[in-house]
Amino acid sequence: MNLRKLGVWALFVGLALPASAAERPGAISGYVRDASGIPQMGAVVEISGALAPGLTVFTDGAGFYSAGDLLPGLYTIRVTAASFLPALREKIGLHPGGSAHVNVTLNTLLDVMQVGPRRSVPEEEDDWKWTLRSVANRPILRVLDDPGASSDNQDHDLTGQLSFLAGSAAQGYGSGSDLSTGFAVQRSVFSAGRVGLSGNLGYGDSIPAAALRAAYSHGLPDGSEPSLAITVRRFAPSDPNLHNAALQSFGFSAGDDVAIGDVLELKFGSELQTIQFLGRVTAFRPFGTIGLHLSPNTVLEYDYATSLPGSCVSQLPDSAAMDLGETSPRISLAAFTTRLESPHHQELHLSRRVGKNSLQVAVFTDRVANTALLGTGEVTAAGGFLLPDVYSGTFTYTGNIMDTGGLRLVLARKLSPDLTATLDYAYGGVLDLSRPGVDLQNAQQWMNTEHRHAVAAKFSGSIPRTHTRWIASYRWLSGPALTPVDMFNTSPGQADPFLNLFIRQPIPTLGLFPGHVDAIVDLRNLLAQGYVPVLGQDGQTVYLVQSARSVRGGVAFNF
């Protein structure tokens, strides 16, 4: 009988514990300030949710409010105060026994009113991410001269782009053929989710290069945004001595973007790559970012990365649907053995906006093993130590380990609504040859890490009448180098080495196409600077370069 009673009590406790855990109350608290950051005492904070009919609390002298004994679920906060417009925060998720910290900024009528036609905001204004994604204080009153003026800026459930480009990217093995087609399609699903499919195909006797990526992201009520992506690639060989061995790779990546209150944002994830090319290679690529919002105009951020960013960060964000050269695994060859580039980057930078000026100060450390160097010139015999790309006349060569640190200073100024100027200074290590005129096959043993100064000037903007968008940049280096200074630079001051020009020009369609058509011109290293000569196996002179001269152009259809 005692055992039977004990079993009944155990069953009762087992059923009661989950129920009680699910009902554990939580709390919501935060600060209420005005647009200048001054605490607002006596503000009325109304908290309501599906499980709570309504709760009202008031802020104290420090602008602080707190509400406890709240059941788990989604809540809405409405804040009102004299001389201010009401502020509303929705879909605040509260877990069992947890707490949510929600700061609210109150605005006056003058703070939020925008008189005049609504215009599109240049992409460059969002580069520095001054306001964390979780902050939802946006203007609530806007006067439009023309109700149809904002139609182009509305979000669509389905968006896409189809681009046709001619001219090789000239980025070494896997950069693609002279003609390629890129595409990208995105669609909203489940109200807060987004699924995308993008790819790029090259043309030739056989498919020389192809890449396909499927991605999904979903915004959760607590403000986080997890994402998943699968990428497959195939690059055909350019060297007949490799016995038609094609590179095939599969990548699976996962990440999340989480905001903690209004002061901290975490971005983290990783990619698992499996590469089949003269054997099998597997790589694990983690990454992460911690951003601390010190003030409305100041951000302190720490970045960790294990893969090089694509050079497309210096272009307009919609320059192409998908560029093979930006997504391919960076590999090289040594004694007919695959070498996978293995970079590690850590960076701490402080960014601040003062009026029309944006400033950034950064320190970083880089370590790159099996550095995949870029070369250009006719190569008739690969010999198992380089990977040629016959379509662009470039090749990839294995360099020494580069282990260095450095600093970066960036100044950007908005000269006008349609023109932005950026100045970037960097000091750091590069790979360079200790003696000139060496044989390509033996060049690796003569490579050392040297320190160089680099200064870049970049202008970007648009022409109002023609709606032409353009970027022009020049990056100077204090001496010869085989790799760029500050290879992981993703700031607004980032620019490819030497003289570059990018133009995107809308073309009238006369109503024949539902979307719009743009012509694209992409010119890199126009003056062919920074070429370091070495001797190939056949006695011909070839060059190791930071950036090979390339000319690309085409059209993009957007819908």
C-alpha positions in Angstrom: 0.0 0.0 0.0 2.8 2.4 0.8 4.4 1.7 -2.5 1.2 2.4 -4.3 0.8 5.7 -2.4 4.3 6.6 -3.2 3.7 5.9 -6.9 0.6 8.1 -6.9 2.5 11.0 -5.2 5.4 10.6 -7.7 2.9 10.8 -10.6 1.2 13.8 -9.2 4.5 15.6 -8.6 5.8 14.7 -12.1 2.6 16.2 -13.7 2.6 19.3 -11.4 6.2 20.3 -11.9 6.0 21.0 -15.7 2.8 22.8 -15.2 4.2 25.0 -12.5 7.4 25.6 -14.5 5.3 26.7 -17.5 3.5 29.2 -15.3 6.5 30.7 -13.6 6.1 34.5 -13.8 8.5 36.8 -15.5 9.2 40.6 -15.5 9.6 43.4 -18.0 11.6 46.5 -17.2 13.5 49.3 -18.8 14.2 53.1 -19.1 12.1 55.8 -20.7 14.1 58.7 -22.2 13.6 61.5 -24.7 15.5 61.9 -28.0 18.3 63.6 -26.1 18.7 60.8 -23.6 17.2 62.6 -20.7 15.2 60.3 -18.3 11.5 61.0 -18.2 9.9 60.7 -14.7 6.2 60.0 -14.3 5.7 58.5 -17.8 2.8 56.1 -18.0 3.8 52.5 -19.1 0.8 50.3 -20.1 1.7 46.6 -20.5 -0.9 44.3 -22.2 -0.9 40.8 -23.6 -3.0 37.8 -24.5 -2.7 36.4 -21.0 -3.0 39.7 -19.2 -5.9 42.2 -19.6 -3.6 45.2 -18.8 -1.1 46.6 -16.3 0.0 50.2 -15.7 3.2 51.3 -14.0 5.0 54.7 -13.8 8.7 55.6 -14.3 10.7 56.9 -11.3 13.2 59.8 -11.2 15.7 57.9 -13.3 13.1 57.1 -15.9 13.0 53.4 -14.8 9.9 51.2 -14.8 9.4 47.6 -13.8 6.5 45.2 -14.0 6.6 41.7 -12.4 4.4 38.6 -12.0 3.8 38.4 -15.7 2.9 35.1 -17.3 4.9 33.9 -20.3 3.8 35.1 -23.7 3.8 38.1 -26.0 3.3 41.6 -24.7 2.7 45.1 -26.0 4.1 48.2 -24.3 2.5 51.7 -24.8 4.3 54.7 -23.2 2.8 58.1 -22.9 3.9 61.3 -21.3 3.0 65.0 -21.4 4.4 66.9 -24.4 5.4 63.7 -26.1 3.9 61.4 -28.8 2.9 57.9 -27.6 5.5 55.2 -28.2 4.5 51.6 -29.0 6.6 48.4 -28.7 5.0 45.1 -29.9 5.7 41.4 -29.9 7.9 41.4 -26.8 8.5 37.7 -25.9 8.6 36.7 -22.3 9.9 33.2 -21.3 8.9 31.3 -18.1 10.8 32.9 -15.2 12.6 35.2 -17.6 12.9 38.9 -17.9 12.9 41.4 -20.8 14.7 44.7 -20.8 12.9 47.2 -23.1 14.1 50.8 -23.3 11.8 53.3 -25.0 12.6 56.7 -26.5 9.8 59.4 -26.6 9.7 61.9 -29.4 8.0 65.2 -29.8 6.0 66.2 -32.9 9.0 68.1 -34.3 11.3 65.1 -33.8 9.2 62.8 -36.0 7.6 65.1 -38.6 9.2 64.9 -42.1 7.8 67.4 -44.5 8.4 66.9 -48.2 8.4 64.1 -50.7 9.6 60.7 -49.5 12.9 59.8 -51.2 14.9 56.6 -51.2 17.8 56.5 -48.7 21.2 55.7 -50.3 22.6 52.3 -49.3 25.7 53.9 -47.9 23.8 55.5 -45.0 23.2 52.1 -43.5 26.8 50.9 -43.7 27.8 51.7 -40.2 24.6 50.3 -38.5 24.4 53.1 -35.9 21.1 51.9 -34.5 20.7 48.3 -33.4 18.1 46.2 -35.2 16.0 45.9 -32.0 15.4 49.6 -31.7 12.1 50.4 -33.3 11.8 54.2 -32.8 10.9 55.3 -36.3 9.2 58.5 -37.6 5.4 58.0 -37.3 4.3 61.1 -39.2 5.3 61.8 -42.8 3.7 64.3 -45.2 3.8 63.1 -48.8 3.4 65.5 -51.7 2.5 62.6 -54.0 0.8 59.5 -52.7 2.5 57.4 -55.3 6.0 58.7 -54.5 6.7 55.8 -52.1 5.5 53.0 -54.3 9.0 52.0 -55.3 10.1 51.5 -51.8 7.4 49.2 -50.6 8.4 45.6 -49.7 7.3 42.9 -52.0 6.6 39.3 -51.2 8.6 38.2 -54.2 11.8 39.9 -55.5 14.3 38.7 -58.0 17.2 39.6 -60.3 18.6 38.1 -63.4 22.0 39.3 -64.7 24.1 38.6 -67.8 27.8 39.6 -67.5 30.6 39.4 -70.0 34.3 39.5 -69.1 36.1 37.4 -66.5 36.3 38.4 -62.9 40.1 37.7 -63.0 40.3 36.4 -59.5 42.2 33.1 -60.1 41.0 29.6 -60.2 37.2 29.3 -60.1 36.4 32.9 -61.0 34.3 31.8 -63.9 34.2 32.0 -67.7 34.0 35.1 -70.0 30.1 34.8 -70.1 28.0 34.1 -67.1 24.4 34.3 -65.9 23.5 35.1 -62.3 20.1 35.0 -60.6 18.6 35.6 -57.2 15.0 35.2 -56.0 13.6 35.9 -52.6 10.2 35.4 -51.2 8.5 36.2 -47.8 7.0 33.2 -46.1 5.2 32.7 -42.8 4.9 36.5 -42.3 8.3 36.8 -40.6 10.4 34.4 -42.7 12.3 34.8 -46.0 13.5 32.1 -48.4 16.0 32.8 -51.2 17.6 31.0 -54.1 20.6 32.4 -56.0 23.2 31.0 -58.3 25.6 31.7 -61.2 26.3 29.6 -64.3 29.2 30.0 -66.7 29.4 29.0 -70.4 31.9 26.8 -72.3 32.4 23.4 -73.9 31.5 22.0 -70.5 30.2 23.9 -67.6 33.4 25.6 -66.4 31.8 27.0 -63.2 28.6 26.9 -61.4 27.3 27.7 -57.9 23.8 27.4 -56.3 22.7 28.6 -52.9 19.5 28.2 -51.0 18.9 30.2 -47.8 16.2 30.7 -45.2 15.9 33.2 -42.4 13.1 33.8 -39.8 12.5 36.7 -37.4 11.3 35.6 -34.0 9.2 37.6 -31.5 12.2 38.0 -29.2 14.1 39.9 -31.9 16.5 37.1 -32.9 16.8 36.1 -36.6 18.2 32.6 -37.2 19.3 31.7 -40.7 20.3 28.6 -42.6 22.0 28.3 -46.0 23.2 25.4 -48.3 25.7 26.1 -51.1 27.0 23.8 -53.8 29.7 24.6 -56.3 31.4 23.0 -59.2 34.5 24.2 -61.0 36.0 22.4 -64.0 39.8 22.0 -64.3 41.9 24.2 -66.5 45.0 22.0 -66.4 44.9 18.8 -68.5 47.6 17.3 -66.2 45.0 17.1 -63.4 43.2 14.4 -65.4 39.9 16.3 -65.6 39.6 16.6 -61.8 36.8 19.0 -61.1 36.4 20.8 -57.8 33.1 20.1 -56.2 32.1 21.5 -52.8 29.2 21.5 -50.4 28.7 24.0 -47.7 26.1 24.2 -44.9 26.0 27.4 -42.8 23.9 28.4 -39.8 23.8 31.7 -37.9 21.8 33.9 -35.6 21.4 37.6 -34.9 20.3 38.3 -31.3 19.8 41.7 -29.7 20.0 42.0 -25.9 18.1 45.1 -24.9 19.0 48.2 -26.9 22.8 48.1 -26.1 24.1 44.7 -27.2 23.9 42.7 -30.4 25.3 39.3 -31.1 25.9 37.8 -34.5 27.4 34.3 -34.7 27.4 31.2 -36.8 29.6 28.8 -38.8 29.9 27.1 -42.1 30.9 23.5 -42.7 32.6 23.0 -46.1 33.4 19.7 -47.8 35.6 20.0 -50.9 36.4 17.2 -53.4 39.4 18.0 -55.5 42.3 15.6 -55.9 41.2 14.2 -52.6 38.7 15.3 -49.9 39.2 18.3 -47.6 36.8 19.4 -44.9 36.8 22.9 -43.2 34.9 24.4 -40.3 34.4 28.2 -40.6 33.1 29.9 -37.5 32.4 33.6 -37.2 31.0 36.0 -34.7 30.4 39.7 -33.8 29.7 41.4 -30.6 28.4 45.0 -30.9 28.0 47.3 -27.9 25.9 50.4 -28.4 27.6 53.0 -26.2 25.4 55.9 -27.3 23.0 56.6 -30.2 26.0 57.6 -32.3 28.8 55.3 -31.0 29.3 51.6 -31.5 32.1 49.4 -30.1 32.4 46.1 -32.0 34.5 42.9 -31.8 34.7 40.7 -35.0 36.1 37.2 -35.5 36.2 35.6 -39.0 37.7 32.5 -40.6 37.1 33.4 -44.2 38.0 36.3 -46.4 35.2 38.7 -47.3 34.4 39.1 -51.0 35.7 42.2 -52.7 32.0 43.0 -53.6 31.8 44.9 -50.3 33.2 47.8 -52.1 30.4 47.8 -54.7 26.8 48.5 -54.6 25.0 45.8 -52.6 22.9 44.7 -55.7 25.8 44.8 -58.2 25.2 41.2 -59.2 22.9 38.3 -58.3 25.8 36.0 -57.3 29.5 36.2 -58.1 31.3 32.9 -58.3 34.6 34.6 -57.4 33.1 35.8 -54.1 31.8 32.5 -53.0 34.3 29.9 -54.0 36.6 28.1 -51.5 40.1 29.6 -51.9 42.3 26.7 -52.8 45.8 26.3 -54.4 48.0 23.4 -55.3 51.4 22.1 -54.0 52.9 18.9 -55.4 49.5 17.9 -56.9 48.0 18.2 -53.4 45.1 20.5 -52.5 45.9 23.4 -50.2 42.9 25.1 -48.6 43.4 28.7 -47.4 43.0 28.9 -43.6 42.6 32.5 -42.4 41.9 33.8 -38.8 41.0 37.4 -38.2 40.2 39.3 -35.0 39.3 43.0 -34.9 38.2 45.6 -32.4 36.9 48.8 -33.8 35.1 51.9 -32.5 32.7 53.8 -34.8 31.2 57.2 -34.2 29.0 59.5 -36.2 29.2 63.3 -35.7 26.8 65.2 -37.9 27.6 64.3 -41.5 30.9 62.8 -40.6 31.5 59.1 -39.7 34.7 57.9 -38.0 36.2 54.5 -37.3 39.3 53.4 -35.4 40.3 49.7 -35.5 43.1 47.4 -34.5 43.3 43.8 -35.9 45.4 40.7 -36.0 45.5 38.4 -39.1 46.9 34.9 -39.6 46.5 33.2 -43.0 47.9 29.8 -43.7 48.2 28.4 -47.3 47.7 31.9 -48.6 46.0 31.6 -52.1 48.0 34.2 -54.1 46.7 35.6 -57.4 48.9 35.5 -60.5 48.4 36.6 -64.1 50.2 35.7 -67.4 50.3 32.8 -69.9 51.2 29.6 -68.1 51.9 26.6 -70.4 53.1 24.2 -67.7 51.5 24.0 -64.3 53.7 21.3 -62.9 51.4 20.5 -60.0 52.2 23.7 -58.0 49.6 26.2 -59.4 46.0 26.2 -60.6 45.5 28.1 -63.9 42.2 29.6 -65.0 42.3 29.8 -68.8 39.2 32.0 -69.1 40.7 35.0 -67.3 44.5 34.3 -67.9 45.1 34.2 -64.2 46.2 31.4 -61.8 46.4 30.6 -58.1 49.7 30.0 -56.3 50.3 28.8 -52.7 52.1 31.4 -50.6 53.7 31.4 -47.1 52.0 31.9 -43.8 51.2 35.5 -43.1 51.0 36.4 -39.4 50.6 40.1 -38.7 48.6 42.9 -36.9 47.7 46.4 -37.8 45.4 49.4 -37.5 42.8 51.2 -39.6 41.5 54.8 -39.6 38.4 55.7 -41.6 36.7 59.0 -42.2 33.6 59.3 -44.3 31.6 62.5 -45.0 28.3 63.1 -46.7 29.2 66.0 -49.0 25.6 66.1 -50.4 22.5 63.8 -50.4 23.9 62.2 -53.6 27.7 62.2 -52.9 29.8 60.5 -50.1 33.6 60.8 -49.8 35.6 58.2 -47.8 39.3 58.2 -46.7 40.8 55.0 -45.4 44.3 54.6 -43.9 45.7 51.1 -42.9 49.0 49.9 -41.6 49.7 46.1 -41.5 51.5 43.1 -42.9 51.6 41.8 -46.5 53.4 39.0 -48.2 56.3 40.2 -50.4 59.3 38.7 -52.2 62.7 39.3 -50.5 64.5 39.2 -53.9 63.2 40.0 -57.4 63.2 37.8 -60.5 62.9 34.5 -58.8 61.4 31.3 -60.4 57.7 30.9 -59.8 58.2 27.3 -58.6 60.6 28.5 -55.9 58.9 31.8 -55.1 57.3 30.6 -51.9 60.7 30.2 -50.0 61.5 33.9 -50.8 58.3 35.2 -49.3 58.3 37.2 -46.1 55.8 39.2 -44.1 56.5 43.0 -44.6 54.7 46.0 -43.2 53.2 48.5 -45.6 51.1 51.7 -45.4 47.9 51.9 -47.5 45.7 55.0 -48.2 42.4 54.7 -50.1 40.1 57.5 -51.4 36.6 56.6 -52.5 33.7 58.6 -53.8 30.3 57.1 -54.3 27.0 58.6 -55.2 24.2 59.0 -57.7 23.2 61.4 -60.5 19.6 62.6 -59.8 18.5 63.2 -63.4 19.8 59.9 -64.9 19.6 57.9 -61.6 23.1 56.6 -62.3 24.8 55.0 -59.3 28.6 54.9 -59.2 31.7 54.2 -57.1 35.2 55.4 -57.9 38.2 54.5 -55.7 42.0 54.5 -55.7 44.1 52.6 -53.1 47.8 53.5 -52.8 50.4 51.2 -51.3 53.8 52.2 -49.9 55.8 49.4 -51.5 55.5 46.1 -53.5 53.2 43.4 -52.1 51.6 40.2 -53.1 48.6 40.6 -50.8 46.6 43.7 -49.9 47.0 45.5 -46.6 44.0 44.8 -44.2 42.6 41.9 -46.2 39.5 41.6 -43.9 38.4 45.3 -44.2 34.6 45.5 -44.4 34.2 49.1 -43.3 32.7 51.8 -45.6 36.3 52.7 -46.5 37.1 49.3 -48.0 38.4 49.5 -51.6 40.1 47.2 -54.0 43.8 48.0 -54.7 44.6 50.8 -57.1 42.1 52.4 -59.6 38.6 51.0 -59.8 35.3 52.2 -61.2 31.8 50.7 -60.8 28.7 52.1 -62.6 25.1 51.0 -62.6 22.8 52.8 -65.1 19.0 52.2 -65.3 17.7 51.6 -68.8 14.2 52.7 -69.9 12.0 49.7 -70.7 9.0 51.6 -72.1 6.7 49.3 -70.2 7.9 46.1 -71.9 9.3 44.7 -68.7 7.4 44.5 -65.3 10.5 45.5 -63.3 13.5 47.6 -64.3 16.7 47.0 -66.3 20.2 48.2 -65.3 23.4 48.3 -67.3 26.5 47.3 -65.2 30.2 48.3 -65.8 32.8 46.9 -63.4 36.4 48.0 -63.9 39.2 46.9 -61.5 42.9 48.0 -61.4 42.5 49.9 -64.7 46.2 50.9 -64.8 47.5 47.4 -64.1 49.6 48.4 -61.1 51.2 46.3 -58.5 52.4 43.5 -60.8 55.5 41.6 -59.3 57.4 39.7 -62.1 58.5 36.1 -61.6 59.8 33.5 -64.1 57.5 30.6 -65.2 58.7 27.1 -66.0 58.9 27.9 -69.7 61.1 31.0 -69.1 58.2 33.4 -69.8 57.6 36.2 -67.3 54.4 36.0 -65.3 53.2 38.2 -62.4 52.0 37.8 -58.9 49.5 40.6 -58.1 47.1 41.9 -55.4 44.4 42.5 -58.0 44.5 41.7 -61.7 43.1 44.2 -64.2 39.7 43.1 -65.3 36.8 44.6 -67.3 33.3 43.3 -66.9 29.9 44.5 -68.1 26.4 43.4 -68.7 22.7 43.9 -67.8 20.6 43.1 -64.8 16.8 42.6 -64.8 15.1 43.4 -61.5 11.6 42.6 -60.6 
